[in-house]
């Protein structure tokens, strides 16, 4: 299958998953803090760490799996452009503490999630 089609398929599935999960979390918890996007970014970071470790260190897989799963699926699933927009919206609404916690927390916990995903998969 063409590499671009693999990326497009993965991105469509990732984007749909992001939308569904963000919608469910937002409807359940609401509030000013964009918890849905926050949790999607952290879980996506974890999954990138885990999947890259599996397909790079554990299994001999065709390079197209990286295009489908990491570039496409998880690239479409994570939402750092949404993070930036939501941070700006919080700042414009005068919610600077929420903007700070959201942006710094996403970066730090995202990094920790990537590390944790790689560490867990490396040990099993």
C-alpha positions in Angstrom: 0.0 0.0 0.0 1.2 3.5 -0.7 3.0 5.1 2.2 0.8 8.2 2.0 -2.3 6.1 2.2 -1.0 4.4 5.3 -0.4 7.8 7.0 -3.8 9.1 5.9 -5.6 6.0 7.2 -3.7 6.1 10.5 -4.4 9.9 10.9 -8.1 9.4 10.2 -8.4 6.7 12.8 -6.2 8.8 15.3 -8.2 11.9 14.7 -11.5 10.2 15.1 -10.2 8.5 18.3 -9.0 11.9 19.6 -12.4 13.5 18.9 -14.4 10.7 20.5 -12.3 10.6 23.7 -12.0 14.3 24.1 -15.8 14.6 23.7 -16.6 12.0 26.3 -14.1 13.5 28.8 -15.4 17.0 28.2 -19.0 16.0 28.6 -18.3 14.1 31.8 -16.0 16.5 33.5 -16.6 19.9 31.8 -14.9 22.9 33.4 -12.4 25.5 32.2 -9.4 23.1 32.1 -9.3 21.3 28.7 -8.9 17.9 30.4 -9.8 15.9 27.3 -7.0 17.3 25.1 -4.6 17.1 28.1 -5.3 13.4 28.6 -5.1 12.6 24.9 -1.7 14.3 24.7 -0.4 12.4 27.7 -1.8 9.0 26.6 -0.5 9.6 23.1 2.9 10.4 24.4 2.9 7.1 26.4 1.7 5.2 23.4 4.4 6.7 21.1 7.1 5.7 23.6 5.7 2.2 23.9 5.0 1.6 20.2 8.4 3.0 19.0 10.2 0.8 21.6 8.3 -2.3 20.4 8.8 -1.7 16.6 12.3 -0.4 17.0 13.8 -2.7 19.7 11.6 -5.8 20.0 10.2 -6.7 16.6 11.5 -6.7 13.1 8.6 -5.0 11.3 8.3 -3.3 7.9 8.9 0.4 8.1 5.3 1.0 6.9 4.1 0.0 10.4 5.8 3.1 11.8 4.1 5.2 9.2 0.7 3.8 10.0 1.0 3.6 13.8 3.3 6.5 14.8 3.2 9.1 12.0 -0.5 8.4 11.1 -2.5 7.0 14.0 -0.6 8.6 17.0 0.2 11.8 15.0 -3.5 12.2 14.3 -4.4 11.3 17.9 -2.2 13.8 19.7 -3.2 17.4 19.6 -0.4 19.8 20.4 -1.7 22.4 18.0 -5.0 22.2 19.9 -3.0 22.6 23.1 -1.5 25.8 21.9 -4.8 27.2 20.8 -6.5 26.2 24.1 -3.7 27.8 26.1 -4.2 31.1 24.1 -7.9 30.9 24.7 -7.4 30.5 28.5 -5.0 33.5 28.5 -7.5 35.6 26.6 -10.2 34.7 29.2 -7.9 35.8 32.0 -7.3 32.2 33.2 -3.5 32.5 33.2 -3.0 29.9 36.0 -5.0 27.4 34.0 -3.0 28.2 30.9 0.3 27.8 32.8 -0.7 24.5 34.4 -2.1 23.1 31.2 0.9 24.0 28.9 3.7 23.2 31.4 1.9 20.1 32.7 1.3 18.8 29.1 5.0 19.1 28.3 6.4 17.6 31.5 3.8 14.8 31.8 4.1 14.2 28.1 7.8 13.7 28.4 7.3 11.4 31.5 4.7 9.4 29.6 7.0 8.8 26.6 9.8 7.7 29.0 7.3 5.5 31.0 6.0 3.9 27.8 9.6 3.1 26.6 10.6 1.9 30.1 7.6 -0.4 30.6 7.9 -2.0 27.2 11.7 -2.3 27.5 11.4 -4.4 30.7 8.7 -6.8 29.4 
